[in-house]
Amino acid sequence: MKKLYLAILSLSIIAASGSTFAASVKGGSGQINFMGIINNDACSVDGSTGKDKVISVDMGNVSIKDMGSDTAPNAGRISANDFNLKVNCNAGTKVSMVFKPSLNGGSGLVTGKKVLKLQGSDAAKGVGIALLDSDGAVIDLTSDTTALVTTGLSGEKAAGGDGTLSFAAAYVTTGDATTAVAGTGNATLPFVLQYE
């Protein structure tokens, strides 16, 4: 009888504690998920937005007749659009930048040319985007070697090295301008910072 009484008493205590717990949870419950990546990158680029570090350059509305060619982008009536990338580096870091047009999500190149291909089914035909360095020379995007830009940043200051890289981009015809077809002019050019 004592064993039966103890068993009933134990069950009563368990049932009572369960109902107390259930009574204390009111109004629902949920959770918060935090996601991110902590890195130790020696350099970063200002002006980029979002976790994918996207930098937007507005190329405007350009007529085919006003464009230069892929070999002479500045020969057209419309000059190239200038844009800057501000790079911030840790002290002592030597950095260079390489453009990789065919990296994940990149537009790729116009076949046989040094310029970016336009993306999308409604993209202009016979037109690409030439990337120019700070001297106005076309950057050859066909290989990692020719698409490499040394920055001159070495992070010599105690707080690190900050600097601005200047570029320009221009719509260009990639063949006979009279056969080019109007359309959208969007392209994506991934880049990678390399450190020493």
PyMOL CGO cylinders between C-alpha atoms (Angstrom):
from pymol import cmd
from pymol.cgo import CYLINDER

trace = [
    CYLINDER, 0.00, 0.00, 0.00, 2.91, 2.34, 0.81, 0.3, 1, 1, 1, 1, 1, 1,
    CYLINDER, 2.91, 2.34, 0.81, 4.39, 1.69, -2.66, 0.3, 1, 1, 1, 1, 1, 1,
    CYLINDER, 4.39, 1.69, -2.66, 1.05, 2.46, -4.34, 0.3, 1, 1, 1, 1, 1, 1,
    CYLINDER, 1.05, 2.46, -4.34, 0.67, 5.64, -2.28, 0.3, 1, 1, 1, 1, 1, 1,
    CYLINDER, 0.67, 5.64, -2.28, 4.23, 6.77, -3.21, 0.3, 1, 1, 1, 1, 1, 1,
    CYLINDER, 4.23, 6.77, -3.21, 3.60, 6.06, -6.89, 0.3, 1, 1, 1, 1, 1, 1,
    CYLINDER, 3.60, 6.06, -6.89, 0.34, 8.07, -6.85, 0.3, 1, 1, 1, 1, 1, 1,
    CYLINDER, 0.34, 8.07, -6.85, 2.09, 10.89, -4.96, 0.3, 1, 1, 1, 1, 1, 1,
    CYLINDER, 2.09, 10.89, -4.96, 4.97, 10.91, -7.51, 0.3, 1, 1, 1, 1, 1, 1,
    CYLINDER, 4.97, 10.91, -7.51, 2.54, 11.04, -10.44, 0.3, 1, 1, 1, 1, 1, 1,
    CYLINDER, 2.54, 11.04, -10.44, 0.63, 13.86, -8.77, 0.3, 1, 1, 1, 1, 1, 1,
    CYLINDER, 0.63, 13.86, -8.77, 3.84, 15.88, -8.34, 0.3, 1, 1, 1, 1, 1, 1,
    CYLINDER, 3.84, 15.88, -8.34, 4.88, 15.29, -11.99, 0.3, 1, 1, 1, 1, 1, 1,
    CYLINDER, 4.88, 15.29, -11.99, 1.40, 16.23, -13.25, 0.3, 1, 1, 1, 1, 1, 1,
    CYLINDER, 1.40, 16.23, -13.25, 1.35, 19.35, -11.08, 0.3, 1, 1, 1, 1, 1, 1,
    CYLINDER, 1.35, 19.35, -11.08, 4.79, 20.49, -12.24, 0.3, 1, 1, 1, 1, 1, 1,
    CYLINDER, 4.79, 20.49, -12.24, 3.79, 19.89, -15.89, 0.3, 1, 1, 1, 1, 1, 1,
    CYLINDER, 3.79, 19.89, -15.89, 0.67, 21.98, -15.54, 0.3, 1, 1, 1, 1, 1, 1,
    CYLINDER, 0.67, 21.98, -15.54, 2.66, 24.74, -13.81, 0.3, 1, 1, 1, 1, 1, 1,
    CYLINDER, 2.66, 24.74, -13.81, 5.12, 24.84, -16.76, 0.3, 1, 1, 1, 1, 1, 1,
    CYLINDER, 5.12, 24.84, -16.76, 2.27, 24.87, -19.28, 0.3, 1, 1, 1, 1, 1, 1,
    CYLINDER, 2.27, 24.87, -19.28, 0.57, 27.69, -17.41, 0.3, 1, 1, 1, 1, 1, 1,
    CYLINDER, 0.57, 27.69, -17.41, 3.74, 29.83, -17.47, 0.3, 1, 1, 1, 1, 1, 1,
    CYLINDER, 3.74, 29.83, -17.47, 4.02, 29.79, -21.29, 0.3, 1, 1, 1, 1, 1, 1,
    CYLINDER, 4.02, 29.79, -21.29, 1.55, 32.37, -22.54, 0.3, 1, 1, 1, 1, 1, 1,
    CYLINDER, 1.55, 32.37, -22.54, 1.11, 34.22, -25.82, 0.3, 1, 1, 1, 1, 1, 1,
    CYLINDER, 1.11, 34.22, -25.82, 3.20, 31.92, -28.02, 0.3, 1, 1, 1, 1, 1, 1,
    CYLINDER, 3.20, 31.92, -28.02, 6.92, 31.65, -28.50, 0.3, 1, 1, 1, 1, 1, 1,
    CYLINDER, 6.92, 31.65, -28.50, 9.50, 32.07, -31.23, 0.3, 1, 1, 1, 1, 1, 1,
    CYLINDER, 9.50, 32.07, -31.23, 13.18, 32.50, -31.93, 0.3, 1, 1, 1, 1, 1, 1,
    CYLINDER, 13.18, 32.50, -31.93, 15.60, 34.98, -33.45, 0.3, 1, 1, 1, 1, 1, 1,
    CYLINDER, 15.60, 34.98, -33.45, 18.18, 33.74, -35.95, 0.3, 1, 1, 1, 1, 1, 1,
    CYLINDER, 18.18, 33.74, -35.95, 21.38, 35.75, -36.37, 0.3, 1, 1, 1, 1, 1, 1,
    CYLINDER, 21.38, 35.75, -36.37, 23.44, 35.09, -39.49, 0.3, 1, 1, 1, 1, 1, 1,
    CYLINDER, 23.44, 35.09, -39.49, 26.71, 36.53, -40.72, 0.3, 1, 1, 1, 1, 1, 1,
    CYLINDER, 26.71, 36.53, -40.72, 30.36, 35.92, -41.39, 0.3, 1, 1, 1, 1, 1, 1,
    CYLINDER, 30.36, 35.92, -41.39, 33.28, 37.26, -39.43, 0.3, 1, 1, 1, 1, 1, 1,
    CYLINDER, 33.28, 37.26, -39.43, 36.31, 37.65, -41.66, 0.3, 1, 1, 1, 1, 1, 1,
    CYLINDER, 36.31, 37.65, -41.66, 39.84, 38.88, -41.40, 0.3, 1, 1, 1, 1, 1, 1,
    CYLINDER, 39.84, 38.88, -41.40, 40.07, 40.55, -44.81, 0.3, 1, 1, 1, 1, 1, 1,
    CYLINDER, 40.07, 40.55, -44.81, 43.08, 42.80, -45.08, 0.3, 1, 1, 1, 1, 1, 1,
    CYLINDER, 43.08, 42.80, -45.08, 41.20, 45.24, -47.33, 0.3, 1, 1, 1, 1, 1, 1,
    CYLINDER, 41.20, 45.24, -47.33, 37.66, 46.35, -48.05, 0.3, 1, 1, 1, 1, 1, 1,
    CYLINDER, 37.66, 46.35, -48.05, 36.03, 48.53, -50.71, 0.3, 1, 1, 1, 1, 1, 1,
    CYLINDER, 36.03, 48.53, -50.71, 33.83, 51.45, -49.69, 0.3, 1, 1, 1, 1, 1, 1,
    CYLINDER, 33.83, 51.45, -49.69, 30.77, 52.39, -51.70, 0.3, 1, 1, 1, 1, 1, 1,
    CYLINDER, 30.77, 52.39, -51.70, 29.54, 48.85, -52.01, 0.3, 1, 1, 1, 1, 1, 1,
    CYLINDER, 29.54, 48.85, -52.01, 26.11, 47.89, -50.77, 0.3, 1, 1, 1, 1, 1, 1,
    CYLINDER, 26.11, 47.89, -50.77, 24.76, 44.73, -49.21, 0.3, 1, 1, 1, 1, 1, 1,
    CYLINDER, 24.76, 44.73, -49.21, 26.55, 41.57, -48.19, 0.3, 1, 1, 1, 1, 1, 1,
    CYLINDER, 26.55, 41.57, -48.19, 27.52, 40.91, -51.82, 0.3, 1, 1, 1, 1, 1, 1,
    CYLINDER, 27.52, 40.91, -51.82, 29.52, 44.17, -52.00, 0.3, 1, 1, 1, 1, 1, 1,
    CYLINDER, 29.52, 44.17, -52.00, 27.81, 45.47, -55.12, 0.3, 1, 1, 1, 1, 1, 1,
    CYLINDER, 27.81, 45.47, -55.12, 28.98, 48.78, -56.60, 0.3, 1, 1, 1, 1, 1, 1,
    CYLINDER, 28.98, 48.78, -56.60, 26.57, 50.40, -59.05, 0.3, 1, 1, 1, 1, 1, 1,
    CYLINDER, 26.57, 50.40, -59.05, 27.64, 52.60, -61.96, 0.3, 1, 1, 1, 1, 1, 1,
    CYLINDER, 27.64, 52.60, -61.96, 24.89, 54.48, -63.82, 0.3, 1, 1, 1, 1, 1, 1,
    CYLINDER, 24.89, 54.48, -63.82, 25.82, 54.37, -67.50, 0.3, 1, 1, 1, 1, 1, 1,
    CYLINDER, 25.82, 54.37, -67.50, 22.93, 56.58, -68.60, 0.3, 1, 1, 1, 1, 1, 1,
    CYLINDER, 22.93, 56.58, -68.60, 21.02, 56.54, -71.88, 0.3, 1, 1, 1, 1, 1, 1,
    CYLINDER, 21.02, 56.54, -71.88, 23.43, 56.51, -74.84, 0.3, 1, 1, 1, 1, 1, 1,
    CYLINDER, 23.43, 56.51, -74.84, 22.75, 56.48, -78.58, 0.3, 1, 1, 1, 1, 1, 1,
    CYLINDER, 22.75, 56.48, -78.58, 24.65, 53.93, -80.68, 0.3, 1, 1, 1, 1, 1, 1,
    CYLINDER, 24.65, 53.93, -80.68, 25.75, 56.72, -83.06, 0.3, 1, 1, 1, 1, 1, 1,
    CYLINDER, 25.75, 56.72, -83.06, 27.54, 58.49, -80.18, 0.3, 1, 1, 1, 1, 1, 1,
    CYLINDER, 27.54, 58.49, -80.18, 29.62, 55.50, -79.03, 0.3, 1, 1, 1, 1, 1, 1,
    CYLINDER, 29.62, 55.50, -79.03, 33.25, 54.82, -79.69, 0.3, 1, 1, 1, 1, 1, 1,
    CYLINDER, 33.25, 54.82, -79.69, 34.46, 51.37, -80.70, 0.3, 1, 1, 1, 1, 1, 1,
    CYLINDER, 34.46, 51.37, -80.70, 35.92, 48.60, -78.54, 0.3, 1, 1, 1, 1, 1, 1,
    CYLINDER, 35.92, 48.60, -78.54, 39.41, 49.58, -79.75, 0.3, 1, 1, 1, 1, 1, 1,
    CYLINDER, 39.41, 49.58, -79.75, 38.85, 53.36, -79.48, 0.3, 1, 1, 1, 1, 1, 1,
    CYLINDER, 38.85, 53.36, -79.48, 36.24, 53.91, -76.76, 0.3, 1, 1, 1, 1, 1, 1,
    CYLINDER, 36.24, 53.91, -76.76, 36.94, 57.63, -76.42, 0.3, 1, 1, 1, 1, 1, 1,
    CYLINDER, 36.94, 57.63, -76.42, 36.40, 58.27, -80.14, 0.3, 1, 1, 1, 1, 1, 1,
    CYLINDER, 36.40, 58.27, -80.14, 32.65, 58.67, -79.70, 0.3, 1, 1, 1, 1, 1, 1,
    CYLINDER, 32.65, 58.67, -79.70, 30.76, 61.84, -78.85, 0.3, 1, 1, 1, 1, 1, 1,
    CYLINDER, 30.76, 61.84, -78.85, 29.86, 60.55, -75.40, 0.3, 1, 1, 1, 1, 1, 1,
    CYLINDER, 29.86, 60.55, -75.40, 32.75, 60.33, -72.96, 0.3, 1, 1, 1, 1, 1, 1,
    CYLINDER, 32.75, 60.33, -72.96, 33.18, 57.45, -70.56, 0.3, 1, 1, 1, 1, 1, 1,
    CYLINDER, 33.18, 57.45, -70.56, 31.54, 57.50, -67.12, 0.3, 1, 1, 1, 1, 1, 1,
    CYLINDER, 31.54, 57.50, -67.12, 34.10, 57.97, -64.37, 0.3, 1, 1, 1, 1, 1, 1,
    CYLINDER, 34.10, 57.97, -64.37, 33.79, 56.05, -61.12, 0.3, 1, 1, 1, 1, 1, 1,
    CYLINDER, 33.79, 56.05, -61.12, 36.00, 55.50, -58.09, 0.3, 1, 1, 1, 1, 1, 1,
    CYLINDER, 36.00, 55.50, -58.09, 36.60, 52.61, -55.73, 0.3, 1, 1, 1, 1, 1, 1,
    CYLINDER, 36.60, 52.61, -55.73, 37.88, 53.56, -52.28, 0.3, 1, 1, 1, 1, 1, 1,
    CYLINDER, 37.88, 53.56, -52.28, 40.00, 50.79, -50.82, 0.3, 1, 1, 1, 1, 1, 1,
    CYLINDER, 40.00, 50.79, -50.82, 40.82, 50.57, -47.10, 0.3, 1, 1, 1, 1, 1, 1,
    CYLINDER, 40.82, 50.57, -47.10, 43.62, 48.24, -46.02, 0.3, 1, 1, 1, 1, 1, 1,
    CYLINDER, 43.62, 48.24, -46.02, 45.34, 47.07, -42.86, 0.3, 1, 1, 1, 1, 1, 1,
    CYLINDER, 45.34, 47.07, -42.86, 48.79, 48.44, -42.13, 0.3, 1, 1, 1, 1, 1, 1,
    CYLINDER, 48.79, 48.44, -42.13, 51.51, 46.74, -44.18, 0.3, 1, 1, 1, 1, 1, 1,
    CYLINDER, 51.51, 46.74, -44.18, 49.15, 45.18, -46.72, 0.3, 1, 1, 1, 1, 1, 1,
    CYLINDER, 49.15, 45.18, -46.72, 50.10, 45.36, -50.39, 0.3, 1, 1, 1, 1, 1, 1,
    CYLINDER, 50.10, 45.36, -50.39, 47.00, 45.00, -52.52, 0.3, 1, 1, 1, 1, 1, 1,
    CYLINDER, 47.00, 45.00, -52.52, 46.10, 44.61, -56.16, 0.3, 1, 1, 1, 1, 1, 1,
    CYLINDER, 46.10, 44.61, -56.16, 42.76, 44.13, -57.88, 0.3, 1, 1, 1, 1, 1, 1,
    CYLINDER, 42.76, 44.13, -57.88, 41.94, 41.68, -60.64, 0.3, 1, 1, 1, 1, 1, 1,
    CYLINDER, 41.94, 41.68, -60.64, 38.76, 41.88, -62.70, 0.3, 1, 1, 1, 1, 1, 1,
    CYLINDER, 38.76, 41.88, -62.70, 37.16, 38.50, -63.43, 0.3, 1, 1, 1, 1, 1, 1,
    CYLINDER, 37.16, 38.50, -63.43, 34.36, 38.92, -65.99, 0.3, 1, 1, 1, 1, 1, 1,
    CYLINDER, 34.36, 38.92, -65.99, 33.51, 35.20, -66.08, 0.3, 1, 1, 1, 1, 1, 1,
    CYLINDER, 33.51, 35.20, -66.08, 33.45, 34.60, -62.32, 0.3, 1, 1, 1, 1, 1, 1,
    CYLINDER, 33.45, 34.60, -62.32, 30.09, 33.55, -60.81, 0.3, 1, 1, 1, 1, 1, 1,
    CYLINDER, 30.09, 33.55, -60.81, 27.43, 35.99, -62.00, 0.3, 1, 1, 1, 1, 1, 1,
    CYLINDER, 27.43, 35.99, -62.00, 29.79, 37.88, -64.30, 0.3, 1, 1, 1, 1, 1, 1,
    CYLINDER, 29.79, 37.88, -64.30, 28.68, 38.91, -67.78, 0.3, 1, 1, 1, 1, 1, 1,
    CYLINDER, 28.68, 38.91, -67.78, 31.64, 37.41, -69.58, 0.3, 1, 1, 1, 1, 1, 1,
    CYLINDER, 31.64, 37.41, -69.58, 33.33, 38.96, -72.58, 0.3, 1, 1, 1, 1, 1, 1,
    CYLINDER, 33.33, 38.96, -72.58, 32.22, 39.73, -76.11, 0.3, 1, 1, 1, 1, 1, 1,
    CYLINDER, 32.22, 39.73, -76.11, 33.73, 36.94, -78.20, 0.3, 1, 1, 1, 1, 1, 1,
    CYLINDER, 33.73, 36.94, -78.20, 37.17, 37.94, -79.45, 0.3, 1, 1, 1, 1, 1, 1,
    CYLINDER, 37.17, 37.94, -79.45, 37.08, 41.31, -77.68, 0.3, 1, 1, 1, 1, 1, 1,
    CYLINDER, 37.08, 41.31, -77.68, 38.52, 42.83, -74.48, 0.3, 1, 1, 1, 1, 1, 1,
    CYLINDER, 38.52, 42.83, -74.48, 35.16, 44.24, -73.35, 0.3, 1, 1, 1, 1, 1, 1,
    CYLINDER, 35.16, 44.24, -73.35, 32.23, 43.09, -71.25, 0.3, 1, 1, 1, 1, 1, 1,
    CYLINDER, 32.23, 43.09, -71.25, 29.26, 41.42, -72.85, 0.3, 1, 1, 1, 1, 1, 1,
    CYLINDER, 29.26, 41.42, -72.85, 25.82, 42.85, -72.05, 0.3, 1, 1, 1, 1, 1, 1,
    CYLINDER, 25.82, 42.85, -72.05, 23.41, 40.64, -70.09, 0.3, 1, 1, 1, 1, 1, 1,
    CYLINDER, 23.41, 40.64, -70.09, 19.77, 39.80, -70.67, 0.3, 1, 1, 1, 1, 1, 1,
    CYLINDER, 19.77, 39.80, -70.67, 17.51, 38.70, -73.49, 0.3, 1, 1, 1, 1, 1, 1,
    CYLINDER, 17.51, 38.70, -73.49, 16.65, 42.33, -74.25, 0.3, 1, 1, 1, 1, 1, 1,
    CYLINDER, 16.65, 42.33, -74.25, 20.29, 43.51, -74.30, 0.3, 1, 1, 1, 1, 1, 1,
    CYLINDER, 20.29, 43.51, -74.30, 21.61, 45.69, -77.10, 0.3, 1, 1, 1, 1, 1, 1,
    CYLINDER, 21.61, 45.69, -77.10, 23.38, 43.74, -79.85, 0.3, 1, 1, 1, 1, 1, 1,
    CYLINDER, 23.38, 43.74, -79.85, 26.81, 44.66, -81.18, 0.3, 1, 1, 1, 1, 1, 1,
    CYLINDER, 26.81, 44.66, -81.18, 27.53, 46.71, -78.03, 0.3, 1, 1, 1, 1, 1, 1,
    CYLINDER, 27.53, 46.71, -78.03, 29.74, 46.04, -74.99, 0.3, 1, 1, 1, 1, 1, 1,
    CYLINDER, 29.74, 46.04, -74.99, 31.26, 47.92, -72.08, 0.3, 1, 1, 1, 1, 1, 1,
    CYLINDER, 31.26, 47.92, -72.08, 34.93, 48.92, -72.12, 0.3, 1, 1, 1, 1, 1, 1,
    CYLINDER, 34.93, 48.92, -72.12, 36.64, 49.41, -68.77, 0.3, 1, 1, 1, 1, 1, 1,
    CYLINDER, 36.64, 49.41, -68.77, 39.28, 52.14, -68.75, 0.3, 1, 1, 1, 1, 1, 1,
    CYLINDER, 39.28, 52.14, -68.75, 42.08, 52.84, -66.29, 0.3, 1, 1, 1, 1, 1, 1,
    CYLINDER, 42.08, 52.84, -66.29, 42.81, 56.27, -64.77, 0.3, 1, 1, 1, 1, 1, 1,
    CYLINDER, 42.81, 56.27, -64.77, 44.83, 57.20, -67.89, 0.3, 1, 1, 1, 1, 1, 1,
    CYLINDER, 44.83, 57.20, -67.89, 41.92, 56.39, -70.22, 0.3, 1, 1, 1, 1, 1, 1,
    CYLINDER, 41.92, 56.39, -70.22, 43.49, 53.20, -71.61, 0.3, 1, 1, 1, 1, 1, 1,
    CYLINDER, 43.49, 53.20, -71.61, 41.31, 50.12, -72.15, 0.3, 1, 1, 1, 1, 1, 1,
    CYLINDER, 41.31, 50.12, -72.15, 41.85, 47.43, -69.51, 0.3, 1, 1, 1, 1, 1, 1,
    CYLINDER, 41.85, 47.43, -69.51, 42.17, 44.10, -71.30, 0.3, 1, 1, 1, 1, 1, 1,
    CYLINDER, 42.17, 44.10, -71.30, 39.74, 41.81, -69.46, 0.3, 1, 1, 1, 1, 1, 1,
    CYLINDER, 39.74, 41.81, -69.46, 40.74, 38.64, -71.32, 0.3, 1, 1, 1, 1, 1, 1,
    CYLINDER, 40.74, 38.64, -71.32, 43.08, 37.20, -68.65, 0.3, 1, 1, 1, 1, 1, 1,
    CYLINDER, 43.08, 37.20, -68.65, 43.94, 37.57, -64.97, 0.3, 1, 1, 1, 1, 1, 1,
    CYLINDER, 43.94, 37.57, -64.97, 47.33, 38.97, -65.97, 0.3, 1, 1, 1, 1, 1, 1,
    CYLINDER, 47.33, 38.97, -65.97, 46.02, 41.74, -68.22, 0.3, 1, 1, 1, 1, 1, 1,
    CYLINDER, 46.02, 41.74, -68.22, 43.00, 42.48, -65.99, 0.3, 1, 1, 1, 1, 1, 1,
    CYLINDER, 43.00, 42.48, -65.99, 45.25, 43.03, -62.94, 0.3, 1, 1, 1, 1, 1, 1,
    CYLINDER, 45.25, 43.03, -62.94, 45.42, 46.53, -61.50, 0.3, 1, 1, 1, 1, 1, 1,
    CYLINDER, 45.42, 46.53, -61.50, 48.14, 47.27, -58.96, 0.3, 1, 1, 1, 1, 1, 1,
    CYLINDER, 48.14, 47.27, -58.96, 46.95, 49.87, -56.51, 0.3, 1, 1, 1, 1, 1, 1,
    CYLINDER, 46.95, 49.87, -56.51, 50.10, 51.28, -54.98, 0.3, 1, 1, 1, 1, 1, 1,
    CYLINDER, 50.10, 51.28, -54.98, 48.42, 50.93, -51.58, 0.3, 1, 1, 1, 1, 1, 1,
    CYLINDER, 48.42, 50.93, -51.58, 50.69, 49.43, -48.98, 0.3, 1, 1, 1, 1, 1, 1,
    CYLINDER, 50.69, 49.43, -48.98, 48.96, 50.28, -45.74, 0.3, 1, 1, 1, 1, 1, 1,
    CYLINDER, 48.96, 50.28, -45.74, 51.99, 52.25, -44.52, 0.3, 1, 1, 1, 1, 1, 1,
    CYLINDER, 51.99, 52.25, -44.52, 49.98, 54.47, -42.17, 0.3, 1, 1, 1, 1, 1, 1,
    CYLINDER, 49.98, 54.47, -42.17, 49.50, 53.23, -38.62, 0.3, 1, 1, 1, 1, 1, 1,
    CYLINDER, 49.50, 53.23, -38.62, 45.76, 52.93, -39.21, 0.3, 1, 1, 1, 1, 1, 1,
    CYLINDER, 45.76, 52.93, -39.21, 46.20, 51.22, -42.56, 0.3, 1, 1, 1, 1, 1, 1,
    CYLINDER, 46.20, 51.22, -42.56, 46.28, 52.35, -46.17, 0.3, 1, 1, 1, 1, 1, 1,
    CYLINDER, 46.28, 52.35, -46.17, 43.36, 54.12, -47.74, 0.3, 1, 1, 1, 1, 1, 1,
    CYLINDER, 43.36, 54.12, -47.74, 43.29, 55.05, -51.38, 0.3, 1, 1, 1, 1, 1, 1,
    CYLINDER, 43.29, 55.05, -51.38, 41.02, 55.73, -54.29, 0.3, 1, 1, 1, 1, 1, 1,
    CYLINDER, 41.02, 55.73, -54.29, 41.21, 53.76, -57.53, 0.3, 1, 1, 1, 1, 1, 1,
    CYLINDER, 41.21, 53.76, -57.53, 39.84, 55.67, -60.50, 0.3, 1, 1, 1, 1, 1, 1,
    CYLINDER, 39.84, 55.67, -60.50, 38.26, 54.00, -63.49, 0.3, 1, 1, 1, 1, 1, 1,
    CYLINDER, 38.26, 54.00, -63.49, 35.87, 54.81, -66.31, 0.3, 1, 1, 1, 1, 1, 1,
    CYLINDER, 35.87, 54.81, -66.31, 33.42, 52.72, -68.30, 0.3, 1, 1, 1, 1, 1, 1,
    CYLINDER, 33.42, 52.72, -68.30, 32.04, 53.34, -71.78, 0.3, 1, 1, 1, 1, 1, 1,
    CYLINDER, 32.04, 53.34, -71.78, 29.49, 51.70, -74.03, 0.3, 1, 1, 1, 1, 1, 1,
    CYLINDER, 29.49, 51.70, -74.03, 31.28, 50.72, -77.23, 0.3, 1, 1, 1, 1, 1, 1,
    CYLINDER, 31.28, 50.72, -77.23, 30.33, 49.11, -80.49, 0.3, 1, 1, 1, 1, 1, 1,
    CYLINDER, 30.33, 49.11, -80.49, 31.96, 45.73, -80.98, 0.3, 1, 1, 1, 1, 1, 1,
    CYLINDER, 31.96, 45.73, -80.98, 31.66, 45.50, -84.74, 0.3, 1, 1, 1, 1, 1, 1,
    CYLINDER, 31.66, 45.50, -84.74, 30.09, 47.49, -87.56, 0.3, 1, 1, 1, 1, 1, 1,
    CYLINDER, 30.09, 47.49, -87.56, 28.15, 50.25, -85.79, 0.3, 1, 1, 1, 1, 1, 1,
    CYLINDER, 28.15, 50.25, -85.79, 25.49, 50.23, -88.51, 0.3, 1, 1, 1, 1, 1, 1,
    CYLINDER, 25.49, 50.23, -88.51, 24.47, 46.69, -87.52, 0.3, 1, 1, 1, 1, 1, 1,
    CYLINDER, 24.47, 46.69, -87.52, 24.23, 47.37, -83.77, 0.3, 1, 1, 1, 1, 1, 1,
    CYLINDER, 24.23, 47.37, -83.77, 20.75, 47.01, -82.26, 0.3, 1, 1, 1, 1, 1, 1,
    CYLINDER, 20.75, 47.01, -82.26, 19.40, 49.10, -79.38, 0.3, 1, 1, 1, 1, 1, 1,
    CYLINDER, 19.40, 49.10, -79.38, 18.43, 47.48, -76.08, 0.3, 1, 1, 1, 1, 1, 1,
    CYLINDER, 18.43, 47.48, -76.08, 19.32, 47.40, -72.42, 0.3, 1, 1, 1, 1, 1, 1,
    CYLINDER, 19.32, 47.40, -72.42, 22.96, 47.91, -71.43, 0.3, 1, 1, 1, 1, 1, 1,
    CYLINDER, 22.96, 47.91, -71.43, 23.46, 45.97, -68.21, 0.3, 1, 1, 1, 1, 1, 1,
    CYLINDER, 23.46, 45.97, -68.21, 26.58, 44.03, -67.28, 0.3, 1, 1, 1, 1, 1, 1,
    CYLINDER, 26.58, 44.03, -67.28, 28.28, 42.62, -64.19, 0.3, 1, 1, 1, 1, 1, 1,
    CYLINDER, 28.28, 42.62, -64.19, 32.02, 42.63, -63.58, 0.3, 1, 1, 1, 1, 1, 1,
    CYLINDER, 32.02, 42.63, -63.58, 33.25, 40.74, -60.49, 0.3, 1, 1, 1, 1, 1, 1,
    CYLINDER, 33.25, 40.74, -60.49, 36.61, 41.67, -59.00, 0.3, 1, 1, 1, 1, 1, 1,
    CYLINDER, 36.61, 41.67, -59.00, 38.91, 40.15, -56.41, 0.3, 1, 1, 1, 1, 1, 1,
    CYLINDER, 38.91, 40.15, -56.41, 41.34, 41.92, -54.11, 0.3, 1, 1, 1, 1, 1, 1,
    CYLINDER, 41.34, 41.92, -54.11, 44.67, 40.13, -53.84, 0.3, 1, 1, 1, 1, 1, 1,
    CYLINDER, 44.67, 40.13, -53.84, 47.08, 40.70, -50.94, 0.3, 1, 1, 1, 1, 1, 1,
    CYLINDER, 47.08, 40.70, -50.94, 50.77, 40.21, -50.31, 0.3, 1, 1, 1, 1, 1, 1,
]
cmd.load_cgo(trace, "trace")
